Amino acid sequence: MANRHLSRSIVLQSLFEWDLNNIGKKDMDEVLDRNVAEFAPNNSDTPFMGKLLDGILAKQTEIDLVIEKAAPEWPIDRISPVDRNILRLGLYELLFADRKEVPAKVAINEAIELAKQFGGDNSSKFVNGVLGAVYKEIGEPGKDETSKRKKKEIPFDEMPIERLVGAVVYSINAEGDMYLALVHDIFGHWTLSKGGIEEGEDVQKGVQRKIKEEIGLDITVESELGNNEYVASHPEKGKVRKQVHYFLGQSPYSEIKLEQKGGLDDAQWFKVADILELNFYEDILPIVTKAITMLVSKSR
């Protein structure tokens, strides 16, 4: 069976793009197709995603009214774009989806998981609070039902491993100012350029290739920064351990050319002093901090 959580995350990504970029509803099929091709090319659940996205967009006005009533202290435009669209997705499934296909508890739990995965520190509590209030208002359907099937949890040690490489890319311009090249994902975080490497490929050559492909910069690898690891969902493999090997790389101060793909929407050079104000993922911040510490020490 297709991975429904991954399918919902792709729908969420498409909603986020629609909301942030004022894309017309009639153009959303193209957005969804692009995101499916980027993140789940072998996913057979495209009809579910299309039906879910179309339903949310069709009921958006009604859903937003429900949000306003359930969270009166939070006007729609003050809710973060990620949280706002998680609520739209969760409320659509809670209020309008076929309960035989999506029980109320599943709708709420899936929305909370999306909030944990893509939202901020308080997103899951906020989403849980709003959906919980609506759930009580509609009579708590399925409250006494017990799950007939329990998902088999794959032990962490048995999850397949996917190797990736990434880099903190820096440059010094003609005036002697130091800059870092960062990419921005559609969920509102600045992060590091990274990607998968081929079987048997040298990691340093791999990171040079991936940086060139993703942001158009030629880098010289100077040192290793370390590794991090996170668990992601794959449409066929299920849970996958993604292990990322990070490097420090220098590049000429030249124009960044972002590869056109669904997960990223911007890439820029930032002065080192300005990056403290940016929104980073928690596991990326230590890598960036270590790189800056090395660069400052080297410049003395």
C-alpha positions in Angstrom: 0.0 0.0 0.0 1.2 3.5 -0.8 2.7 5.6 2.0 -0.2 7.9 2.9 1.9 10.1 5.2 4.3 10.8 2.4 1.3 11.5 0.1 -0.1 14.0 2.6 3.3 15.7 3.0 3.4 16.2 -0.8 -0.1 17.7 -0.8 1.0 20.0 2.1 4.0 21.1 0.1 1.8 21.9 -2.9 -0.6 23.8 -0.6 2.3 25.8 0.8 3.5 26.8 -2.6 -0.1 27.8 -3.6 -0.5 29.9 -0.5 2.9 31.6 -0.5 3.1 32.3 -4.3 -0.6 33.1 -5.0 -0.8 30.3 -7.6 -4.1 29.9 -9.3 -6.2 26.9 -8.2 -6.4 25.8 -11.9 -2.6 25.5 -12.0 -2.3 23.3 -9.0 -2.4 20.0 -10.9 0.9 21.0 -12.5 2.4 21.9 -9.1 1.3 18.6 -7.6 2.7 16.6 -10.6 6.1 18.4 -10.2 6.2 17.6 -6.5 5.3 14.0 -7.0 8.0 13.7 -9.6 10.5 15.3 -7.3 9.8 13.5 -4.0 7.9 10.3 -4.9 8.4 9.4 -8.6 7.3 5.8 -8.0 4.4 6.6 -5.7 1.2 4.9 -6.9 -1.0 7.1 -4.7 -1.4 10.0 -7.1 -5.2 9.7 -7.3 -5.4 10.0 -3.5 -3.2 13.1 -3.6 -5.1 14.7 -6.4 -8.4 14.1 -4.7 -7.2 15.4 -1.4 -5.7 18.6 -2.9 -8.7 19.3 -5.0 -11.0 18.8 -2.0 -9.0 21.2 0.2 -9.0 23.9 -2.4 -12.7 23.5 -3.1 -13.5 23.7 0.6 -10.9 26.3 1.5 -13.3 29.1 2.4 -15.4 26.9 4.6 -12.3 25.4 6.3 -10.9 28.9 7.0 -14.1 29.9 8.7 -13.8 26.8 10.9 -10.2 27.8 11.8 -11.3 31.3 12.7 -14.0 30.0 15.0 -11.8 27.3 16.6 -8.9 29.7 17.1 -10.5 33.2 17.4 -7.3 34.7 18.9 -5.4 33.7 15.7 -6.6 35.4 12.5 -5.8 33.3 9.4 -3.1 35.7 8.2 -1.3 35.6 11.5 -1.0 31.8 11.5 2.3 30.6 9.9 1.9 29.4 6.3 3.0 25.9 7.3 0.6 25.6 10.3 -2.3 27.2 8.3 -2.1 24.6 5.6 -1.6 21.7 7.9 -4.9 22.8 9.6 -6.6 23.0 6.2 -5.5 19.5 5.3 -6.4 18.1 8.7 -9.7 19.8 8.9 -10.7 18.7 5.4 -10.0 15.1 6.3 -11.7 15.5 9.6 -14.9 17.1 8.3 -15.2 16.1 4.6 -13.3 12.9 3.9 -14.9 9.4 3.9 -14.6 8.2 7.5 -14.2 4.6 6.3 -11.1 5.7 4.5 -9.8 8.3 7.0 -11.2 7.9 10.5 -11.3 11.1 12.6 -8.4 10.0 14.8 -6.3 9.3 11.8 -7.0 12.7 10.3 -5.9 14.4 13.6 -2.9 12.2 14.2 -1.6 12.7 10.6 -1.9 16.5 10.9 0.0 16.4 14.2 2.7 14.4 12.7 3.0 16.8 9.7 3.3 19.7 12.3 6.1 17.9 14.1 7.9 17.2 10.9 7.5 20.6 9.1 6.3 23.1 11.7 7.9 25.1 14.5 8.4 24.2 18.1 4.8 24.8 19.1 3.1 23.8 15.8 2.0 20.3 16.9 0.4 21.6 20.1 -1.4 24.4 18.2 -2.6 22.0 15.5 -3.7 19.4 18.1 -5.6 22.2 20.0 -7.5 23.4 17.0 -8.3 20.0 15.6 -9.2 18.7 19.1 -11.7 21.5 19.6 -13.4 20.8 16.3 -13.4 17.1 17.0 -15.3 17.7 20.3 -17.6 20.1 18.5 -18.7 17.4 16.0 -19.3 14.8 18.7 -16.0 13.0 18.9 -16.7 10.4 16.1 -14.9 7.1 16.5 -13.9 7.9 20.1 -14.4 4.4 21.3 -13.1 2.6 18.2 -9.9 0.7 18.5 -7.4 0.3 15.6 -7.8 -3.0 13.8 -4.3 -2.8 12.4 -1.1 -1.7 14.0 1.7 -0.4 11.8 4.7 -2.6 12.1 7.5 -0.5 13.4 10.9 -1.1 11.7 13.7 -1.1 14.2 16.1 1.7 13.7 19.1 -0.6 13.1 17.1 -2.4 10.3 16.2 0.7 8.3 17.9 1.1 5.0 20.6 3.8 4.8 20.8 6.5 2.2 24.1 8.4 1.9 24.2 12.1 1.2 26.7 14.9 1.1 26.4 18.6 1.8 28.5 21.6 2.4 28.8 24.9 4.2 29.9 27.0 1.2 31.8 30.2 1.8 33.3 33.0 -0.2 35.2 36.2 0.3 34.2 39.1 -2.1 36.5 41.8 -3.5 36.0 44.0 -0.4 37.1 41.2 1.9 33.6 40.4 3.3 32.9 36.7 4.1 29.6 35.2 2.8 27.9 31.8 3.2 25.7 30.3 0.4 22.4 28.9 1.8 19.3 27.4 0.2 15.7 28.0 1.4 13.1 25.3 1.4 9.4 25.7 0.9 8.7 25.1 4.6 10.5 28.3 5.5 13.9 27.1 6.6 17.3 28.2 5.4 19.6 25.2 5.2 22.6 23.7 3.4 22.9 22.5 -0.1 23.0 18.7 -0.2 22.1 15.6 -2.1 22.7 11.9 -2.6 25.9 10.4 -4.0 26.3 7.5 -6.3 27.4 4.0 -5.2 31.2 4.0 -4.8 31.5 7.7 -5.6 34.2 9.6 -3.6 32.5 11.8 -1.1 34.5 14.9 -1.8 33.9 14.6 -5.6 30.3 13.9 -4.8 29.8 17.0 -2.8 31.5 19.1 -5.5 29.1 17.6 -8.0 26.0 18.1 -5.9 26.8 21.8 -5.1 27.4 22.5 -8.7 24.1 20.9 -9.7 22.0 22.5 -7.0 23.3 26.0 -6.8 25.8 26.4 -9.7 28.9 27.0 -7.6 32.3 25.4 -8.1 33.8 24.6 -4.6 37.1 23.6 -3.3 36.7 21.2 -0.3 38.8 22.4 2.6 37.8 20.2 5.5 35.2 17.9 7.0 32.6 19.3 9.4 31.0 16.1 10.6 27.8 14.0 10.0 24.2 14.1 11.0 21.4 11.6 10.5 17.7 11.7 10.3 14.8 9.4 9.5 12.6 10.0 6.4 9.8 8.2 4.7 10.3 6.6 1.3 7.3 5.5 -0.8 8.7 2.0 -1.4 11.4 1.4 1.3 9.4 2.9 4.1 11.5 4.5 6.9 15.0 5.4 5.7 18.0 6.5 7.6 19.6 9.5 5.8 23.2 10.0 6.7 24.7 13.3 5.6 28.4 13.9 5.5 29.1 17.7 5.6 32.2 19.6 4.4 33.5 23.1 4.4 34.0 24.4 0.9 35.2 27.6 -0.7 33.8 29.1 -3.8 34.4 32.2 -5.9 31.9 34.9 -5.1 29.7 34.5 -8.1 26.0 34.3 -9.0 24.1 31.5 -7.4 21.9 29.6 -9.9 19.3 27.5 -8.0 18.3 24.2 -9.7 14.6 24.2 -10.4 13.0 21.6 -8.2 10.1 21.4 -5.9 11.7 21.4 -2.5 13.7 24.6 -2.7 12.5 28.1 -3.6 15.5 30.4 -3.1 19.3 30.5 -2.6 21.4 33.4 -1.5 24.7 34.7 -0.3 24.6 35.9 3.3 27.1 37.9 5.3 28.2 35.7 8.2 27.0 38.3 10.7 23.5 38.2 9.3 22.8 34.5 9.4 22.0 34.5 13.2 18.6 35.9 12.3 17.7 33.1 9.9 15.4 30.2 10.6 17.5 27.0 10.6 16.7 23.4 11.3 18.0 22.4 14.7 20.3 19.7 13.3 21.8 22.1 10.7 22.7 24.9 13.2 25.6 23.0 14.9 27.2 22.3 11.5 27.0 26.0 10.5 28.3 27.1 13.8 31.3 24.8 13.6 32.1 26.1 10.1 31.9 29.7 11.2 34.2 29.0 14.2 36.7 27.4 11.9 36.6 30.3 9.4 36.9 32.9 12.2 39.9 31.1 13.6 41.5 30.9 10.2 41.1 34.6 9.5 42.9 35.7 12.6 
